[in-house]
Amino acid sequence: MSKLPTDHTFTQPRSAQVTCLNPAGLHAMAYTEWGDPANPRVLICAHGLTRCGRDFDVLAEHLSSDYRVVCPDVVGRGLSDWLANPSSYALPQYLADMVTLIARLDVETVDWFGTSMGGLIGLLLAGLPKTPIKRLLLNDIGPHLELESLERIVSYLGQPLSFKSEQEGVDYLASIAISFGPHTPEQWRALNGPLLHEREGAWYLRYDPQIAATFASATPELMGTGEAMLWQSLENFNGSTLVVRGADSDLLSRDTVDAMKQRGKHISSVEIVGVGHAPTFVSDEQVRIAQAFFLGSH
């Protein structure tokens, strides 16, 4: 359970976990929570493929006076458990875990900020009947993904890497995330430090390498079926959606954004110059985009 702060500002993060069901048993999903735990206005921030919920520390702190901000570590990442069966590392399991999390939070509705994979989870949930999602921000992600970008991501996914120091690990993670755009050394350390852990004098990535198994077993037919489901979810969702695209993104094309605006309801979009896949929302400019969408009059 969350350890509640002793003051009334709620500006510091709290750590918690929730028990979820998978085909082989139970697993714990960790999450970080910001803001007043009694606030019924909840924003869930879901991260990308190999990242963790601490990616949203800056954004969560900015929004914590208006929202109870909850940032889960998707199973197999961060402080969450790893799954016994690698085939369960897929969107249906992630979706089920988020439904369990929302039940734990004891709220009827949530808003959703999803980066990359986290956006796909939110999109699937948003398209279900009686969805709890009211407002959806898709950060550099859509139903159609560019194949070359997926191949780039798979090229480093699940590699058995170790580092001599934490800084070496931080620098490596920055090198494969160069498309995130310019960041200071301090920002890279804040973003990448939580993705590393030390064991017997070496530093390792804090995710299960077996998450790569889903990509290895993907077929064109499965990918086509998944894309069709995502388009259907987009068309089903009746809430407000903001699609944020890094102007240099190789995963989300402008054509896909245009198609999303044609096929979905209440969809607006914005491009961030000088960034590829995906914006980190640690700069003031990017934070203001999220604030305007979630807190403005839409």
C-alpha positions in Angstrom: 0.0 0.0 0.0 1.1 3.6 -0.5 2.8 5.4 2.4 1.0 8.7 2.6 3.0 11.8 3.1 2.9 13.6 6.5 2.3 17.0 5.0 -0.5 18.2 2.8 1.4 19.3 -0.3 1.7 15.8 -1.8 4.6 16.9 -4.0 6.7 13.8 -3.3 6.2 10.4 -5.1 4.9 7.4 -3.2 5.7 3.8 -4.1 3.1 1.0 -4.2 2.2 -2.2 -5.9 -0.9 -4.1 -6.9 -1.3 -7.9 -7.4 -2.4 -8.9 -10.9 -3.4 -12.2 -12.5 -1.6 -13.9 -15.4 -2.1 -17.4 -17.0 0.6 -18.9 -14.8 -0.3 -17.3 -11.5 0.0 -13.9 -9.9 2.5 -11.0 -10.2 3.1 -7.7 -8.6 2.9 -4.5 -10.7 4.7 -1.6 -9.1 3.6 2.0 -9.5 4.6 5.5 -8.4 1.9 7.9 -7.3 1.9 11.7 -7.0 -0.6 14.1 -5.6 -3.5 13.9 -3.1 -4.5 10.2 -2.8 -8.0 11.3 -2.1 -8.3 13.3 -5.3 -10.9 11.5 -7.6 -9.3 13.1 -10.6 -6.7 10.5 -11.7 -4.2 10.6 -14.6 -2.4 7.3 -15.5 0.9 7.7 -17.3 2.1 4.6 -19.1 5.6 4.3 -20.5 7.3 2.9 -23.6 8.6 -0.6 -24.3 11.7 -0.8 -22.2 11.1 2.2 -19.9 9.5 2.5 -16.5 7.0 4.8 -14.7 9.8 7.1 -13.4 10.0 8.5 -16.9 7.1 10.8 -15.9 8.6 12.3 -12.7 8.8 15.8 -14.1 5.4 15.7 -15.7 3.7 14.1 -12.7 5.1 16.7 -10.3 3.8 19.5 -12.5 0.3 17.9 -12.7 0.1 16.7 -9.1 -1.7 19.7 -7.8 -4.6 19.0 -10.1 -4.4 15.2 -10.5 -3.6 12.1 -8.5 -0.9 10.9 -11.0 -0.2 7.2 -11.2 2.8 5.9 -13.1 2.9 2.1 -13.3 5.9 -0.1 -14.2 4.4 -2.4 -16.8 5.0 -6.0 -15.9 8.6 -7.1 -16.7 9.9 -3.6 -16.3 11.1 -1.4 -13.5 10.2 -2.7 -10.0 7.4 -5.0 -11.3 7.7 -8.7 -11.3 8.8 -10.7 -14.4 6.5 -13.3 -15.9 7.2 -17.0 -16.0 5.8 -17.3 -19.6 7.4 -14.9 -22.0 4.4 -15.2 -24.4 2.3 -13.3 -21.9 4.4 -10.1 -22.6 1.7 -8.7 -24.9 -1.0 -6.1 -25.0 -3.8 -8.3 -23.6 -1.9 -8.9 -20.3 -0.9 -5.3 -20.0 -4.5 -4.2 -20.6 -5.7 -6.6 -17.9 -3.1 -5.3 -15.4 -4.3 -1.7 -16.0 -7.9 -2.7 -15.3 -6.7 -4.2 -12.1 -4.8 -1.0 -11.2 -7.8 1.2 -11.9 -9.9 -1.0 -9.6 -7.3 -0.6 -6.9 -7.4 3.2 -7.3 -11.2 3.0 -6.7 -12.2 5.6 -9.3 -14.8 5.5 -12.0 -12.9 7.4 -14.6 -9.3 8.3 -15.5 -7.4 10.3 -18.0 -4.5 8.6 -19.8 -1.0 9.7 -21.0 0.6 6.9 -23.0 4.0 7.0 -24.6 4.6 4.5 -27.4 3.6 1.1 -25.9 1.8 2.9 -23.1 -0.3 4.7 -25.7 -1.3 1.4 -27.3 -2.4 0.0 -24.0 -4.5 3.2 -23.4 -5.9 3.1 -26.9 -7.1 -0.5 -26.5 -8.7 0.4 -23.1 -10.3 3.5 -24.5 -12.0 1.6 -27.3 -13.8 -0.9 -25.0 -17.5 -0.4 -24.0 -17.8 1.4 -20.7 -14.2 2.5 -20.9 -13.0 4.4 -17.8 -10.9 6.7 -20.0 -12.2 10.2 -20.6 -9.2 12.0 -22.1 -6.4 10.3 -24.0 -2.9 11.6 -25.0 -1.1 9.4 -27.4 2.6 10.3 -27.3 4.2 9.4 -30.7 2.1 6.3 -31.3 -0.9 5.3 -33.4 -2.5 2.2 -34.8 -0.1 1.9 -37.7 3.6 1.5 -36.8 6.4 2.0 -39.4 8.3 -1.3 -39.9 11.8 0.2 -40.1 11.4 1.8 -36.7 10.2 -1.5 -35.2 13.3 -3.2 -36.7 15.5 -0.6 -35.1 13.9 -1.1 -31.7 14.2 -4.9 -32.0 17.9 -4.6 -32.8 18.7 -3.7 -29.2 15.8 -5.2 -27.4 16.6 -8.0 -24.9 20.4 -7.9 -25.4 22.3 -9.4 -22.4 24.1 -6.2 -21.5 26.0 -5.3 -18.4 28.0 -2.2 -17.5 31.0 -1.4 -15.3 29.3 1.6 -13.7 25.9 3.3 -13.5 27.2 6.2 -15.6 28.2 3.8 -18.3 24.7 2.4 -18.3 23.1 5.8 -18.3 25.3 6.8 -21.3 24.4 3.6 -23.2 20.7 4.2 -22.7 21.1 7.8 -23.9 22.9 6.6 -27.0 20.0 4.4 -28.1 17.5 7.1 -27.1 19.1 9.9 -29.1 15.8 10.4 -31.0 14.3 11.6 -27.7 15.9 14.9 -28.5 18.4 17.1 -26.7 18.7 16.6 -22.9 21.2 17.7 -20.4 23.4 15.1 -18.6 21.3 15.7 -15.5 18.1 14.9 -17.4 19.6 11.8 -19.0 20.6 10.6 -15.5 17.1 11.3 -14.1 15.5 9.4 -17.0 17.9 6.5 -17.3 19.0 5.9 -13.7 15.8 4.1 -12.7 16.3 1.7 -15.6 19.4 0.3 -14.1 20.2 -1.8 -11.0 23.5 -3.1 -9.5 24.3 -6.7 -8.8 27.7 -8.0 -7.6 29.6 -5.0 -8.9 28.0 -4.7 -12.3 25.0 -2.7 -13.6 22.2 -4.3 -15.5 19.0 -3.1 -17.3 15.9 -3.3 -15.2 13.7 -5.2 -17.6 13.2 -8.8 -18.5 15.0 -9.6 -21.8 12.2 -12.0 -22.6 9.9 -9.2 -23.5 11.6 -9.5 -26.9 9.9 -12.9 -27.4 6.6 -11.3 -28.5 8.4 -9.5 -31.3 10.3 -12.7 -32.4 7.0 -14.6 -32.7 5.1 -11.9 -34.5 3.8 -12.7 -38.0 2.5 -10.3 -40.7 -1.0 -11.8 -40.1 -0.8 -11.2 -36.3 0.5 -7.6 -36.8 -2.3 -6.9 -39.3 -4.9 -8.2 -36.9 -3.5 -6.1 -34.1 -3.5 -3.0 -36.2 -7.1 -3.5 -37.2 -8.0 -3.8 -33.6 -6.3 -0.6 -32.8 -8.0 1.3 -35.6 -11.3 0.0 -34.3 -10.5 1.2 -30.8 -9.7 4.6 -32.1 -13.0 4.8 -34.0 -14.9 3.6 -30.9 -13.5 6.1 -28.4 -15.8 9.1 -27.8 -13.5 11.1 -25.5 -11.0 13.8 -26.4 -7.7 12.6 -27.9 -4.5 14.5 -28.5 -1.9 12.9 -30.8 1.6 14.2 -30.1 4.2 13.4 -32.8 7.9 14.0 -32.7 8.5 15.9 -36.0 11.4 13.5 -36.8 9.6 10.3 -35.6 10.3 7.2 -37.6 7.5 5.2 -35.8 4.5 7.5 -36.2 4.2 9.1 -39.7 2.3 12.2 -40.6 0.1 10.1 -42.9 -0.9 8.0 -39.9 -1.7 11.1 -37.8 -3.8 12.4 -40.7 -5.7 9.1 -41.0 -6.3 9.1 -37.2 -7.9 12.5 -37.4 -10.1 11.4 -40.2 -11.2 8.1 -38.6 -11.4 9.0 -35.0 -13.6 11.4 -33.0 -12.5 14.6 -31.2 -8.9 14.2 -32.2 -6.3 17.0 -32.4 -2.6 16.8 -33.0 0.6 18.6 -32.4 4.2 18.1 -33.6 7.3 18.8 -31.6 10.2 20.1 -33.6 13.7 18.6 -33.1 12.4 15.4 -31.6 11.9 11.9 -33.0 10.5 8.9 -31.1 9.5 9.9 -28.5 9.1 13.2 -26.7 10.0 12.8 -23.0 7.9 15.7 -21.6 10.6 16.9 -19.3 11.0 20.3 -21.0 8.8 23.2 -20.0 7.5 23.5 -23.6 6.4 19.9 -23.7 4.9 19.9 -20.2 2.8 22.9 -21.3 1.3 20.8 -24.1 0.1 18.2 -21.6 -1.2 20.8 -19.2 -3.1 22.6 -21.9 -4.8 19.3 -23.0 -5.6 17.9 -19.6 -6.3 21.1 -17.8 -7.5 23.4 -20.5 -11.0 23.9 -21.9 -11.5 21.1 -24.4 
